[in-house]
Amino acid sequence: MVAGFIVLLIGLLVVKLNPFFKKQSKFVYHAFLMLFNRSIVYLMFNFRKRIINPANEKLDPPVVLIANHQSFLDILHITMLHPKLIMFIKQSVFDTPLMGPVVK
């Protein structure tokens, strides 16, 4: 919980309050989020992790990834793949008091 607040605070400082280099600072924050989510996933010792990529797909060209969204762990796994992601979220998530400001 504390780590999530720190990541949110860094994002606020780097992206929202920085008047210069908006595009670059947004990419830096997304790269930071990617590494943070990667560290969270690999620090969960109570889960066995296995990355399955039988067709050896690459994320270099623009791709569409669709998760079956069984839990919130899907969000961590998808966001740890690449820093340049666009996620589609339903309107009810934006309307919630806690998650709404974070996902915007």
N, CA, C and O atoms as a GROMACS GRO file, in nm:
protein
  416
    1MET      N    1   0.082  -0.118   0.000
    1MET     CA    2   0.000   0.000   0.000
    1MET      C    3   0.087   0.125   0.000
    1MET      O    4   0.060   0.220  -0.074
    2VAL      N    5   0.190   0.125   0.083
    2VAL     CA    6   0.280   0.240   0.090
    2VAL      C    7   0.357   0.254  -0.041
    2VAL      O    8   0.375   0.365  -0.091
    3ALA      N    9   0.401   0.141  -0.096
    3ALA     CA   10   0.475   0.145  -0.223
    3ALA      C   11   0.388   0.198  -0.335
    3ALA      O   12   0.434   0.275  -0.419
    4GLY      N   13   0.262   0.159  -0.338
    4GLY     CA   14   0.170   0.210  -0.439
    4GLY      C   15   0.150   0.360  -0.427
    4GLY      O   16   0.141   0.430  -0.528
    5PHE      N   17   0.143   0.410  -0.303
    5PHE     CA   18   0.129   0.554  -0.282
    5PHE      C   19   0.254   0.628  -0.329
    5PHE      O   20   0.244   0.736  -0.386
    6ILE      N   21   0.370   0.571  -0.304
    6ILE     CA   22   0.496   0.633  -0.349
    6ILE      C   23   0.502   0.638  -0.501
    6ILE      O   24   0.543   0.740  -0.557
    7VAL      N   25   0.461   0.531  -0.568
    7VAL     CA   26   0.458   0.529  -0.714
    7VAL      C   27   0.361   0.634  -0.767
    7VAL      O   28   0.391   0.703  -0.864
    8LEU      N   29   0.246   0.646  -0.704
    8LEU     CA   30   0.147   0.746  -0.743
    8LEU      C   31   0.202   0.887  -0.723
    8LEU      O   32   0.180   0.974  -0.807
    9LEU      N   33   0.272   0.910  -0.614
    9LEU     CA   34   0.331   1.041  -0.587
    9LEU      C   35   0.440   1.075  -0.688
    9LEU      O   36   0.449   1.189  -0.734
   10ILE      N   37   0.522   0.978  -0.723
   10ILE     CA   38   0.626   1.000  -0.824
   10ILE      C   39   0.561   1.034  -0.958
   10ILE      O   40   0.607   1.124  -1.029
   11GLY      N   41   0.455   0.964  -0.992
   11GLY     CA   42   0.384   0.994  -1.117
   11GLY      C   43   0.326   1.133  -1.118
   11GLY      O   44   0.331   1.202  -1.220
   12LEU      N   45   0.272   1.176  -1.005
   12LEU     CA   46   0.218   1.311  -0.995
   12LEU      C   47   0.327   1.415  -1.013
   12LEU      O   48   0.308   1.514  -1.084
   13LEU      N   49   0.441   1.392  -0.950
   13LEU     CA   50   0.551   1.489  -0.961
   13LEU      C   51   0.613   1.490  -1.100
   13LEU      O   52   0.641   1.597  -1.154
   14VAL      N   53   0.633   1.372  -1.157
   14VAL     CA   54   0.702   1.364  -1.286
   14VAL      C   55   0.613   1.408  -1.402
   14VAL      O   56   0.660   1.480  -1.490
   15VAL      N   57   0.488   1.367  -1.402
   15VAL     CA   58   0.403   1.390  -1.519
   15VAL      C   59   0.315   1.514  -1.504
   15VAL      O   60   0.314   1.599  -1.592
   16LYS      N   61   0.244   1.525  -1.395
   16LYS     CA   62   0.144   1.632  -1.382
   16LYS      C   63   0.204   1.767  -1.347
   16LYS      O   64   0.162   1.869  -1.402
   17LEU      N   65   0.302   1.770  -1.258
   17LEU     CA   66   0.356   1.898  -1.213
   17LEU      C   67   0.476   1.945  -1.292
   17LEU      O   68   0.526   2.055  -1.269
   18ASN      N   69   0.523   1.865  -1.385
   18ASN     CA   70   0.639   1.901  -1.466
   18ASN      C   71   0.592   1.977  -1.590
   18ASN      O   72   0.526   1.918  -1.676
   19PRO      N   73   0.624   2.107  -1.602
   19PRO     CA   74   0.577   2.182  -1.718
   19PRO      C   75   0.658   2.155  -1.845
   19PRO      O   76   0.614   2.191  -1.955
   20PHE      N   77   0.774   2.092  -1.832
   20PHE     CA   78   0.862   2.069  -1.947
   20PHE      C   79   0.865   1.920  -1.982
   20PHE      O   80   0.844   1.834  -1.896
   21PHE      N   81   0.891   1.892  -2.106
   21PHE     CA   82   0.914   1.756  -2.154
   21PHE      C   83   0.800   1.661  -2.114
   21PHE      O   84   0.824   1.556  -2.054
   22LYS      N   85   0.678   1.698  -2.147
   22LYS     CA   86   0.561   1.618  -2.109
   22LYS      C   87   0.568   1.477  -2.166
   22LYS      O   88   0.544   1.379  -2.094
   23LYS      N   89   0.600   1.466  -2.294
   23LYS     CA   90   0.599   1.335  -2.359
   23LYS      C   91   0.709   1.245  -2.303
   23LYS      O   92   0.686   1.127  -2.276
   24GLN      N   93   0.829   1.302  -2.285
   24GLN     CA   94   0.940   1.222  -2.233
   24GLN      C   95   0.916   1.183  -2.088
   24GLN      O   96   0.945   1.070  -2.048
   25SER      N   97   0.862   1.276  -2.008
   25SER     CA   98   0.840   1.243  -1.867
   25SER      C   99   0.731   1.139  -1.851
   25SER      O  100   0.736   1.057  -1.759
   26LYS      N  101   0.633   1.140  -1.940
   26LYS     CA  102   0.528   1.038  -1.936
   26LYS      C  103   0.586   0.900  -1.969
   26LYS      O  104   0.551   0.801  -1.905
   27PHE      N  105   0.675   0.895  -2.068
   27PHE     CA  106   0.738   0.768  -2.104
   27PHE      C  107   0.827   0.718  -1.989
   27PHE      O  108   0.828   0.599  -1.959
   28VAL      N  109   0.900   0.809  -1.926
   28VAL     CA  110   0.986   0.770  -1.814
   28VAL      C  111   0.902   0.714  -1.700
   28VAL      O  112   0.939   0.614  -1.638
   29TYR      N  113   0.789   0.777  -1.672
   29TYR     CA  114   0.701   0.727  -1.566
   29TYR      C  115   0.642   0.591  -1.604
   29TYR      O  116   0.632   0.503  -1.518
   30HIS      N  117   0.605   0.573  -1.729
   30HIS     CA  118   0.552   0.443  -1.772
   30HIS      C  119   0.659   0.334  -1.764
   30HIS      O  120   0.630   0.221  -1.728
   31ALA      N  121   0.783   0.370  -1.798
   31ALA     CA  122   0.893   0.273  -1.784
   31ALA      C  123   0.915   0.238  -1.637
   31ALA      O  124   0.941   0.123  -1.602
   32PHE      N  125   0.905   0.340  -1.551
   32PHE     CA  126   0.917   0.316  -1.407
   32PHE      C  127   0.805   0.224  -1.358
   32PHE      O  128   0.830   0.132  -1.279
   33LEU      N  129   0.682   0.247  -1.404
   33LEU     CA  130   0.570   0.161  -1.367
   33LEU      C  131   0.591   0.018  -1.416
   33LEU      O  132   0.560  -0.078  -1.345
   34MET      N  133   0.645   0.004  -1.537
   34MET     CA  134   0.671  -0.128  -1.591
   34MET      C  135   0.771  -0.203  -1.502
   34MET      O  136   0.749  -0.320  -1.468
   35LEU      N  137   0.880  -0.137  -1.464
   35LEU     CA  138   0.980  -0.201  -1.379
   35LEU      C  139   0.926  -0.228  -1.239
   35LEU      O  140   0.957  -0.331  -1.179
   36PHE      N  141   0.845  -0.137  -1.187
   36PHE     CA  142   0.785  -0.156  -1.055
   36PHE      C  143   0.692  -0.277  -1.056
   36PHE      O  144   0.697  -0.360  -0.964
   37ASN      N  145   0.608  -0.288  -1.157
   37ASN     CA  146   0.516  -0.402  -1.166
   37ASN      C  147   0.592  -0.532  -1.188
   37ASN      O  148   0.552  -0.637  -1.135
   38ARG      N  149   0.699  -0.526  -1.263
   38ARG     CA  150   0.782  -0.645  -1.283
   38ARG      C  151   0.841  -0.692  -1.151
   38ARG      O  152   0.845  -0.811  -1.121
   39SER      N  153   0.889  -0.595  -1.071
   39SER     CA  154   0.947  -0.632  -0.942
   39SER      C  155   0.841  -0.690  -0.848
   39SER      O  156   0.869  -0.783  -0.773
   40ILE      N  157   0.719  -0.635  -0.852
   40ILE     CA  158   0.612  -0.689  -0.768
   40ILE      C  159   0.581  -0.833  -0.807
   40ILE      O  160   0.566  -0.920  -0.721
   41VAL      N  161   0.570  -0.858  -0.937
   41VAL     CA  162   0.537  -0.993  -0.983
   41VAL      C  163   0.646  -1.092  -0.944
   41VAL      O  164   0.615  -1.202  -0.899
   42TYR      N  165   0.772  -1.056  -0.962
   42TYR     CA  166   0.879  -1.150  -0.934
   42TYR      C  167   0.913  -1.160  -0.785
   42TYR      O  168   0.984  -1.253  -0.745
   43LEU      N  169   0.864  -1.066  -0.704
   43LEU     CA  170   0.886  -1.077  -0.560
   43LEU      C  171   0.778  -1.157  -0.489
   43LEU      O  172   0.790  -1.185  -0.370
   44MET      N  173   0.672  -1.193  -0.559
   44MET     CA  174   0.567  -1.277  -0.500
   44MET      C  175   0.617  -1.421  -0.497
   44MET      O  176   0.606  -1.493  -0.597
   45PHE      N  177   0.670  -1.463  -0.384
   45PHE     CA  178   0.730  -1.595  -0.374
   45PHE      C  179   0.627  -1.706  -0.360
   45PHE      O  180   0.658  -1.822  -0.384
   46ASN      N  181   0.505  -1.672  -0.322
   46ASN     CA  182   0.404  -1.776  -0.300
   46ASN      C  183   0.337  -1.821  -0.429
   46ASN      O  184   0.249  -1.908  -0.424
   47PHE      N  185   0.375  -1.765  -0.542
   47PHE     CA  186   0.319  -1.805  -0.671
   47PHE      C  187   0.430  -1.858  -0.761
   47PHE      O  188   0.540  -1.803  -0.765
   48ARG      N  189   0.400  -1.964  -0.831
   48ARG     CA  190   0.493  -2.015  -0.931
   48ARG      C  191   0.471  -1.936  -1.059
   48ARG      O  192   0.358  -1.920  -1.104
   49LYS      N  193   0.578  -1.887  -1.117
   49LYS     CA  194   0.567  -1.804  -1.237
   49LYS      C  195   0.623  -1.879  -1.357
   49LYS      O  196   0.730  -1.940  -1.352
   50ARG      N  197   0.547  -1.872  -1.466
   50ARG     CA  198   0.592  -1.934  -1.590
   50ARG      C  199   0.538  -1.849  -1.704
   50ARG      O  200   0.417  -1.835  -1.720
   51ILE      N  201   0.627  -1.793  -1.782
   51ILE     CA  202   0.587  -1.710  -1.895
   51ILE      C  203   0.579  -1.801  -2.017
   51ILE      O  204   0.676  -1.866  -2.055
   52ILE      N  205   0.462  -1.804  -2.078
   52ILE     CA  206   0.438  -1.891  -2.193
   52ILE      C  207   0.425  -1.805  -2.317
   52ILE      O  208   0.338  -1.719  -2.326
   53ASN      N  209   0.512  -1.829  -2.412
   53ASN     CA  210   0.510  -1.757  -2.539
   53ASN      C  211   0.551  -1.855  -2.648
   53ASN      O  212   0.661  -1.845  -2.702
   54PRO      N  213   0.464  -1.950  -2.683
   54PRO     CA  214   0.504  -2.055  -2.777
   54PRO      C  215   0.532  -2.003  -2.918
   54PRO      O  216   0.615  -2.061  -2.988
   55ALA      N  217   0.466  -1.898  -2.960
   55ALA     CA  218   0.488  -1.845  -3.094
   55ALA      C  219   0.598  -1.741  -3.097
   55ALA      O  220   0.629  -1.686  -3.202
   56ASN      N  221   0.658  -1.712  -2.981
   56ASN     CA  222   0.768  -1.616  -2.970
   56ASN      C  223   0.728  -1.478  -3.025
   56ASN      O  224   0.800  -1.419  -3.106
   57GLU      N  225   0.612  -1.428  -2.982
   57GLU     CA  226   0.565  -1.297  -3.027
   57GLU      C  227   0.653  -1.186  -2.970
   57GLU      O  228   0.706  -1.196  -2.860
   58LYS      N  229   0.668  -1.081  -3.048
   58LYS     CA  230   0.745  -0.964  -3.008
   58LYS      C  231   0.649  -0.846  -2.988
   58LYS      O  232   0.544  -0.840  -3.052
   59LEU      N  233   0.686  -0.754  -2.901
   59LEU     CA  234   0.604  -0.636  -2.878
   59LEU      C  235   0.661  -0.512  -2.946
   59LEU      O  236   0.620  -0.400  -2.914
   60ASP      N  237   0.754  -0.530  -3.039
   60ASP     CA  238   0.813  -0.415  -3.108
   60ASP      C  239   0.712  -0.344  -3.198
   60ASP      O  240   0.700  -0.222  -3.187
   61PRO      N  241   0.640  -0.413  -3.285
   61PRO     CA  242   0.538  -0.341  -3.362
   61PRO      C  243   0.415  -0.320  -3.273
   61PRO      O  244   0.402  -0.386  -3.170
   62PRO      N  245   0.328  -0.231  -3.310
   62PRO     CA  246   0.205  -0.216  -3.231
   62PRO      C  247   0.124  -0.346  -3.231
   62PRO      O  248   0.099  -0.405  -3.336
   63VAL      N  249   0.085  -0.387  -3.113
   63VAL     CA  250   0.009  -0.511  -3.098
   63VAL      C  251  -0.112  -0.486  -3.008
   63VAL      O  252  -0.117  -0.386  -2.936
   64VAL      N  253  -0.208  -0.576  -3.014
   64VAL     CA  254  -0.325  -0.572  -2.926
   64VAL      C  255  -0.318  -0.694  -2.836
   64VAL      O  256  -0.319  -0.808  -2.884
   65LEU      N  257  -0.312  -0.671  -2.706
   65LEU     CA  258  -0.311  -0.779  -2.608
   65LEU      C  259  -0.445  -0.778  -2.536
   65LEU      O  260  -0.491  -0.673  -2.490
   66ILE      N  261  -0.507  -0.893  -2.526
   66ILE     CA  262  -0.636  -0.903  -2.458
   66ILE      C  263  -0.621  -1.006  -2.346
   66ILE      O  264  -0.589  -1.122  -2.371
   67ALA      N  265  -0.644  -0.961  -2.224
   67ALA     CA  266  -0.637  -1.051  -2.109
   67ALA      C  267  -0.777  -1.098  -2.074
   67ALA      O  268  -0.874  -1.023  -2.089
   68ASN      N  269  -0.787  -1.221  -2.029
   68ASN     CA  270  -0.919  -1.270  -1.990
   68ASN      C  271  -0.962  -1.216  -1.854
   68ASN      O  272  -1.076  -1.237  -1.813
   69HIS      N  273  -0.874  -1.147  -1.785
   69HIS     CA  274  -0.901  -1.071  -1.664
   69HIS      C  275  -0.967  -1.156  -1.556
   69HIS      O  276  -1.081  -1.131  -1.515
   70GLN      N  277  -0.894  -1.255  -1.511
   70GLN     CA  278  -0.942  -1.340  -1.403
   70GLN      C  279  -0.925  -1.273  -1.267
   70GLN      O  280  -0.998  -1.303  -1.173
   71SER      N  281  -0.827  -1.182  -1.256
   71SER     CA  282  -0.803  -1.112  -1.129
   71SER      C  283  -0.728  -0.983  -1.159
   71SER      O  284  -0.699  -0.951  -1.274
   72PHE      N  285  -0.696  -0.909  -1.052
   72PHE     CA  286  -0.619  -0.787  -1.069
   72PHE      C  287  -0.473  -0.816  -1.103
   72PHE      O  288  -0.400  -0.725  -1.144
   73LEU      N  289  -0.431  -0.940  -1.087
   73LEU     CA  290  -0.294  -0.975  -1.125
   73LEU      C  291  -0.273  -0.964  -1.276
   73LEU      O  292  -0.160  -0.946  -1.321
   74ASP      N  293  -0.380  -0.975  -1.353
   74ASP     CA  294  -0.368  -0.958  -1.498
   74ASP      C  295  -0.315  -0.820  -1.533
   74ASP      O  296  -0.236  -0.805  -1.626
   75ILE      N  297  -0.358  -0.719  -1.458
   75ILE     CA  298  -0.312  -0.583  -1.484
   75ILE      C  299  -0.162  -0.573  -1.460
   75ILE      O  300  -0.091  -0.511  -1.538
   76LEU      N  301  -0.114  -0.634  -1.352
   76LEU     CA  302   0.030  -0.634  -1.324
   76LEU      C  303   0.107  -0.703  -1.435
   76LEU      O  304   0.211  -0.654  -1.480
   77HIS      N  305   0.056  -0.818  -1.480
   77HIS     CA  306   0.128  -0.894  -1.582
   77HIS      C  307   0.129  -0.822  -1.717
   77HIS      O  308   0.230  -0.825  -1.787
   78ILE      N  309   0.021  -0.759  -1.753
   78ILE     CA  310   0.017  -0.688  -1.881
   78ILE      C  311   0.105  -0.564  -1.877
   78ILE      O  312   0.178  -0.535  -1.972
   79THR      N  313   0.099  -0.489  -1.766
   79THR     CA  314   0.176  -0.364  -1.760
   79THR      C  315   0.325  -0.387  -1.742
   79THR      O  316   0.404  -0.294  -1.759
   80MET      N  317   0.367  -0.508  -1.708
   80MET     CA  318   0.510  -0.533  -1.696
   80MET      C  319   0.575  -0.568  -1.831
   80MET      O  320   0.697  -0.586  -1.837
   81LEU      N  321   0.496  -0.578  -1.937
   81LEU     CA  322   0.550  -0.620  -2.066
   81LEU      C  323   0.617  -0.508  -2.144
   81LEU      O  324   0.721  -0.529  -2.206
   82HIS      N  325   0.558  -0.390  -2.142
   82HIS     CA  326   0.608  -0.282  -2.228
   82HIS      C  327   0.565  -0.148  -2.167
   82HIS      O  328   0.455  -0.137  -2.113
   83PRO      N  329   0.650  -0.044  -2.176
   83PRO     CA  330   0.612   0.084  -2.115
   83PRO      C  331   0.507   0.162  -2.194
   83PRO      O  332   0.438   0.246  -2.137
   84LYS      N  333   0.493   0.136  -2.322
   84LYS     CA  334   0.396   0.212  -2.402
   84LYS      C  335   0.269   0.130  -2.418
   84LYS      O  336   0.252   0.056  -2.515
   85LEU      N  337   0.179   0.145  -2.321
   85LEU     CA  338   0.054   0.070  -2.321
   85LEU      C  339  -0.064   0.164  -2.314
   85LEU      O  340  -0.057   0.271  -2.254
   86ILE      N  341  -0.171   0.123  -2.376
   86ILE     CA  342  -0.299   0.191  -2.363
   86ILE      C  343  -0.397   0.086  -2.314
   86ILE      O  344  -0.413  -0.019  -2.376
   87MET      N  345  -0.461   0.114  -2.202
   87MET     CA  346  -0.556   0.017  -2.146
   87MET      C  347  -0.696   0.074  -2.158
   87MET      O  348  -0.720   0.191  -2.131
   88PHE      N  349  -0.788  -0.011  -2.197
   88PHE     CA  350  -0.929   0.027  -2.204
   88PHE      C  351  -0.996  -0.016  -2.074
   88PHE      O  352  -0.984  -0.131  -2.031
   89ILE      N  353  -1.065   0.078  -2.013
   89ILE     CA  354  -1.128   0.053  -1.884
   89ILE      C  355  -1.273   0.099  -1.892
   89ILE      O  356  -1.303   0.202  -1.951
   90LYS      N  357  -1.362   0.021  -1.833
   90LYS     CA  358  -1.503   0.058  -1.839
   90LYS      C  359  -1.531   0.180  -1.751
   90LYS      O  360  -1.455   0.209  -1.658
   91GLN      N  361  -1.638   0.249  -1.780
   91GLN     CA  362  -1.671   0.377  -1.718
   91GLN      C  363  -1.691   0.365  -1.567
   91GLN      O  364  -1.660   0.458  -1.493
   92SER      N  365  -1.741   0.253  -1.520
   92SER     CA  366  -1.768   0.240  -1.376
   92SER      C  367  -1.640   0.245  -1.293
   92SER      O  368  -1.644   0.284  -1.176
   93VAL      N  369  -1.526   0.207  -1.352
   93VAL     CA  370  -1.399   0.217  -1.280
   93VAL      C  371  -1.360   0.364  -1.263
   93VAL      O  372  -1.309   0.403  -1.158
   94PHE      N  373  -1.384   0.446  -1.365
   94PHE     CA  374  -1.355   0.589  -1.356
   94PHE      C  375  -1.442   0.657  -1.252
   94PHE      O  376  -1.400   0.757  -1.193
   95ASP      N  377  -1.561   0.606  -1.228
   95ASP     CA  378  -1.656   0.669  -1.136
   95ASP      C  379  -1.632   0.633  -0.990
   95ASP      O  380  -1.691   0.695  -0.902
   96THR      N  381  -1.547   0.534  -0.962
   96THR     CA  382  -1.522   0.497  -0.823
   96THR      C  383  -1.433   0.601  -0.757
   96THR      O  384  -1.344   0.656  -0.822
   97PRO      N  385  -1.455   0.630  -0.628
   97PRO     CA  386  -1.379   0.737  -0.562
   97PRO      C  387  -1.230   0.707  -0.547
   97PRO      O  388  -1.149   0.800  -0.554
   98LEU      N  389  -1.192   0.582  -0.525
   98LEU     CA  390  -1.050   0.552  -0.503
   98LEU      C  391  -0.975   0.526  -0.633
   98LEU      O  392  -0.866   0.580  -0.654
   99MET      N  393  -1.030   0.443  -0.719
   99MET     CA  394  -0.959   0.405  -0.841
   99MET      C  395  -0.973   0.508  -0.952
   99MET      O  396  -0.885   0.517  -1.038
  100GLY      N  397  -1.078   0.586  -0.952
  100GLY     CA  398  -1.103   0.682  -1.059
  100GLY      C  399  -0.989   0.779  -1.084
  100GLY      O  400  -0.940   0.786  -1.196
  101PRO      N  401  -0.945   0.854  -0.981
  101PRO     CA  402  -0.835   0.949  -1.004
  101PRO      C  403  -0.703   0.881  -1.040
  101PRO      O  404  -0.621   0.939  -1.111
  102VAL      N  405  -0.682   0.759  -0.992
  102VAL     CA  406  -0.556   0.689  -1.019
  102VAL      C  407  -0.548   0.647  -1.165
  102VAL      O  408  -0.443   0.665  -1.228
  103VAL      N  409  -0.656   0.592  -1.220
  103VAL     CA  410  -0.650   0.543  -1.357
  103VAL      C  411  -0.659   0.654  -1.461
  103VAL      O  412  -0.625   0.633  -1.577
  104LYS      N  413  -0.705   0.772  -1.421
  104LYS     CA  414  -0.711   0.883  -1.516
  104LYS      C  415  -0.572   0.932  -1.543
  104LYS      O  416  -0.554   1.026  -1.620
   0.00000   0.00000   0.00000
